[in-house]
Amino acid sequence: MALGAEHDERGALRVDGHNQTTVKGLYAAGDIVRGLDQIVVAMAHGAVAATHIHNRCEIADRGRGRQPLTEPARRSKVAPAHPSEAVPVQAVIFDVDGTLVDTVDLHAESWAATFRHFGHEVAVADIRAQIGKGGDQLMPVFLAEDVVQRDGEAMEAFRKDLYMREMIGQARAFPGVAELFRRIRADGRRVVLASSGKPDKLAHYKTLAGIEDLVDAETTSADAEKSKPHPDIFLAALDGLPSGEAIVVGDSPYDAEAAAKAGLRSIGLLSGGFPEAVLREAGCIALYRDPAALLAEYDQSPLRAAPAA
């Protein structure tokens, strides 16, 4: 169980203010040393590691004995920051990696291998805390500016090739993605994907999740000058729609930060492994375990309001 958390009679995970402060204190003590924009998680802290495991719904590493989610885990929800808050939206904008597909560890491992290939040793746990950013924002966290300028393009190309050859085949869609998209579209809303990844990777994930025909629009790194936590990708996803008529669903603090910079509210999913306190601090108005949990609580979620006229 996450630090200081308890389940109510419905199985919802609730964290009071004191316990959130406890978690924040652990991170302030050294687990996050560069702020939400440059988080470095020290997994040596057993309590933080336990929180990470709990947040991922006690799923074992995919491809290495992963266990399916239990029904309570699928339905369990973290209490929203503002339970009465509903958002009249015309579009729901989804992050992809860590939100719809279980790929955060795969990306962290691919970056570690890439850094190693170019002569830099960086811990997978430290890299993992940066996943959600594009390579343009991730590399400067660990490498000097001149190194990024000299080797950055070659490193990104190497990592993409490694990921597509050896790792993308291990990716799995989270439960309930297609069903959630159908529910959103049945309410007359648009489903938009906004990923820091490349178009070919996004196409694979859509097939994996069975959502090829359930997406109204999408943006990728090709549509943005800078990746998250900059707002470029979400601004492109809005495509002229007022920010008050859309909401973001993502798994990382960088999603929430980018959304806020674009004037968007955000719902956080714990499926990417980021602690509840970190997502709340980044601005998420409600938290759910995964897409299936958001679907199960849809009528009580910030998505429940009718679309804007």
C-alpha positions in Angstrom: 0.0 0.0 0.0 1.2 3.5 -0.7 2.6 5.6 2.1 -0.1 6.8 4.5 -2.9 5.5 2.2 -6.1 3.7 3.1 -9.0 2.3 1.2 -12.6 3.3 1.9 -15.6 0.9 1.7 -15.8 1.2 -2.1 -12.1 0.3 -2.5 -11.1 3.8 -3.4 -7.6 4.8 -2.3 -7.6 8.1 -0.3 -4.7 10.1 0.9 -5.1 12.8 3.5 -3.2 16.1 3.6 -0.8 14.8 6.3 0.2 11.8 4.3 0.6 13.7 1.1 3.0 16.0 3.0 4.9 12.9 4.2 5.4 11.7 0.6 6.4 15.2 -0.5 8.9 15.3 2.4 10.6 12.2 1.2 11.0 13.7 -2.2 12.1 17.0 -0.9 14.8 15.2 1.1 16.6 14.2 -2.0 14.3 12.0 -4.2 13.4 14.9 -6.4 16.4 17.2 -6.6 15.6 19.4 -9.6 11.9 20.2 -9.1 9.0 18.8 -11.0 10.5 19.9 -14.3 13.7 17.9 -13.6 12.7 15.1 -11.2 15.4 12.6 -10.2 14.0 9.7 -8.1 16.4 7.8 -5.9 14.8 4.3 -5.8 17.2 3.3 -3.0 14.5 4.7 -0.7 12.5 1.6 0.1 9.4 3.6 0.9 9.4 5.4 -2.4 10.0 2.2 -4.2 7.1 0.7 -2.5 4.9 3.6 -3.5 6.1 3.1 -7.1 5.1 -0.5 -7.0 1.7 0.2 -5.5 1.0 3.0 -8.0 1.5 0.5 -10.9 -1.2 -1.7 -9.4 1.2 -4.3 -8.3 1.9 -5.3 -11.9 5.2 -7.2 -12.4 7.5 -6.1 -15.3 5.8 -6.6 -18.6 7.4 -9.5 -20.5 8.9 -10.8 -17.2 6.0 -12.5 -15.5 3.5 -9.6 -15.6 0.3 -10.4 -13.8 -3.2 -9.2 -14.9 -4.9 -6.5 -12.9 -7.3 -7.7 -10.3 -10.9 -6.3 -10.6 -10.5 -4.2 -7.4 -7.3 -2.7 -8.8 -9.1 -1.9 -12.1 -11.8 -0.1 -10.3 -9.9 1.6 -7.5 -9.8 5.4 -7.7 -7.9 8.1 -5.9 -10.1 10.8 -4.5 -10.2 13.8 -6.8 -8.7 17.1 -5.6 -12.1 18.7 -6.2 -14.8 16.1 -6.0 -17.6 18.4 -7.1 -15.6 19.8 -10.1 -17.0 18.8 -13.5 -15.5 19.9 -16.8 -17.7 20.7 -19.8 -15.6 19.5 -22.6 -15.8 18.9 -26.3 -12.4 17.0 -26.5 -10.4 14.7 -24.3 -6.7 14.8 -25.1 -4.8 11.7 -24.1 -1.1 11.2 -23.6 0.0 7.8 -24.8 3.1 6.2 -23.2 2.3 5.3 -19.6 -1.3 6.4 -20.0 -2.7 4.1 -22.7 0.2 1.6 -23.1 2.6 0.2 -20.5 5.9 1.4 -21.9 7.6 3.7 -19.3 10.1 1.0 -18.2 10.9 0.1 -21.8 11.7 3.7 -22.6 13.8 4.1 -19.5 15.8 1.0 -20.4 16.3 2.1 -24.0 17.6 5.5 -22.8 20.0 3.8 -20.4 21.3 1.6 -23.1 21.7 4.6 -25.4 23.6 6.6 -22.8 25.8 3.7 -22.2 26.5 3.2 -25.9 27.7 6.8 -26.1 29.9 6.5 -22.9 27.6 7.8 -20.2 26.4 5.7 -17.3 22.9 6.8 -16.0 20.8 4.8 -13.7 17.5 3.5 -15.1 15.6 4.7 -12.0 16.8 8.3 -12.6 15.9 8.1 -16.3 12.5 6.6 -15.4 11.6 9.7 -13.5 12.1 11.8 -16.6 10.0 9.6 -19.0 7.1 11.7 -20.3 9.5 14.3 -21.7 10.8 14.1 -25.3 14.4 13.5 -25.9 15.1 17.2 -26.4 14.1 17.8 -22.8 15.3 14.5 -21.3 18.9 14.5 -22.5 19.9 17.9 -20.9 18.9 16.6 -17.5 21.9 14.2 -17.6 24.3 15.6 -20.2 26.2 18.8 -20.6 24.9 21.2 -23.2 27.9 20.8 -25.5 27.4 17.0 -25.4 23.8 17.3 -26.3 24.6 19.7 -29.2 27.3 17.4 -30.5 25.7 13.9 -30.0 22.0 14.6 -29.4 20.7 13.8 -32.9 22.8 10.6 -33.1 21.6 9.5 -29.7 18.0 10.0 -30.5 18.4 8.1 -33.7 20.2 5.3 -31.9 17.5 5.1 -29.2 14.6 5.1 -31.6 16.2 2.3 -33.7 16.9 0.3 -30.5 13.4 0.8 -29.1 11.7 -0.1 -32.4 13.8 -3.2 -32.9 14.1 -4.7 -29.4 11.5 -3.2 -27.1 8.3 -2.1 -28.7 7.2 -5.7 -29.1 7.0 -6.0 -25.3 4.6 -3.1 -25.0 1.1 -3.9 -23.8 -2.1 -1.7 -23.8 -3.7 -1.0 -20.4 -7.1 -2.5 -19.8 -10.2 -0.5 -20.8 -8.6 1.9 -23.4 -10.9 1.1 -26.3 -14.0 1.0 -24.0 -13.2 4.4 -22.5 -12.7 5.9 -25.9 -16.1 4.5 -27.0 -17.8 6.0 -24.0 -16.3 9.4 -24.6 -17.3 9.4 -28.3 -20.8 8.2 -27.3 -21.1 11.4 -25.3 -20.4 13.4 -28.4 -16.8 14.3 -27.5 -13.7 14.0 -29.6 -10.8 11.8 -28.7 -7.4 13.3 -29.4 -3.9 11.7 -28.9 -1.0 13.9 -28.0 2.3 12.1 -27.8 6.0 13.1 -27.5 6.8 10.1 -29.6 7.2 9.6 -33.4 4.3 8.9 -35.8 5.3 5.3 -36.5 5.4 4.4 -32.8 2.0 6.0 -32.3 0.5 4.0 -35.1 1.7 0.8 -33.5 0.2 1.7 -30.2 -3.1 2.5 -31.7 -3.2 -1.0 -33.2 -2.1 -2.5 -29.9 -4.9 -0.8 -28.0 -7.5 -1.4 -30.7 -8.3 2.3 -31.1 -7.4 2.8 -34.8 -11.0 3.9 -35.6 -11.7 5.6 -32.3 -9.3 8.6 -32.6 -10.5 11.9 -34.0 -7.1 13.6 -34.2 -3.5 13.2 -33.1 -0.3 15.1 -32.6 3.2 13.8 -32.2 6.7 15.2 -31.9 6.5 16.2 -35.5 3.9 18.8 -34.6 5.8 20.5 -31.8 9.0 22.5 -31.6 9.5 21.5 -28.0 8.3 18.4 -26.2 6.6 18.2 -22.8 6.7 19.8 -20.2 6.4 22.6 -22.8 2.8 23.1 -24.0 3.5 22.8 -27.8 2.0 19.4 -28.3 -1.2 20.2 -26.4 -1.6 23.5 -28.1 -1.3 21.7 -31.4 -3.9 19.2 -30.2 -6.4 21.9 -29.4 -6.3 23.0 -33.1 -8.2 26.2 -32.3 -10.5 24.8 -29.7 -10.7 27.0 -26.6 -8.6 25.4 -23.8 -11.6 25.5 -21.4 -13.5 23.1 -23.7 -10.9 20.3 -23.5 -9.2 18.3 -20.7 -6.0 16.2 -20.7 -5.5 12.7 -19.4 -1.9 11.7 -18.7 0.4 9.7 -16.4 3.3 12.0 -15.7 3.8 15.4 -14.0 5.1 16.6 -17.4 1.7 16.0 -18.9 0.1 18.1 -16.1 2.7 20.9 -16.4 2.3 21.1 -20.1 -1.4 21.1 -19.8 -1.4 23.9 -17.3 0.9 26.0 -19.6 -1.7 25.5 -22.3 -4.5 26.5 -20.1 -5.9 23.0 -19.8 -6.9 21.0 -16.8 -5.6 17.5 -16.4 -6.6 14.1 -15.0 -3.8 11.9 -13.8 -3.4 8.1 -14.1 -1.1 6.2 -11.8 -0.4 3.6 -14.5 2.9 5.3 -15.3 4.2 4.8 -11.8 4.5 8.4 -10.6 3.5 9.0 -7.0 0.1 10.5 -6.2 1.6 13.5 -4.5 3.8 14.3 -7.4 0.9 14.3 -9.8 -1.2 16.4 -7.5 1.6 18.9 -7.1 1.9 19.2 -10.9 -1.8 20.2 -11.0 -3.9 17.1 -11.7 -7.5 17.7 -10.6 -8.3 14.0 -10.1 -6.3 10.7 -10.1 -7.3 7.2 -11.2 -5.4 3.9 -11.4 -5.6 3.4 -15.1 -8.0 3.8 -18.1 -10.3 1.0 -16.8 -10.6 2.7 -13.4 -11.5 6.1 -15.1 -14.1 4.3 -17.2 -15.6 2.6 -14.1 -15.9 5.9 -12.3 -16.8 7.9 -15.4 -20.1 9.2 -14.1 -18.4 10.6 -11.0 -15.3 11.8 -12.8 -14.5 15.3 -14.1 -15.6 13.9 -17.5 -19.2 13.5 -16.4 -20.4 16.9 -17.5 -22.3 17.3 -20.8 -20.2 18.6 -23.7 -20.1 22.3 -24.1 -22.7 23.7 -26.4 
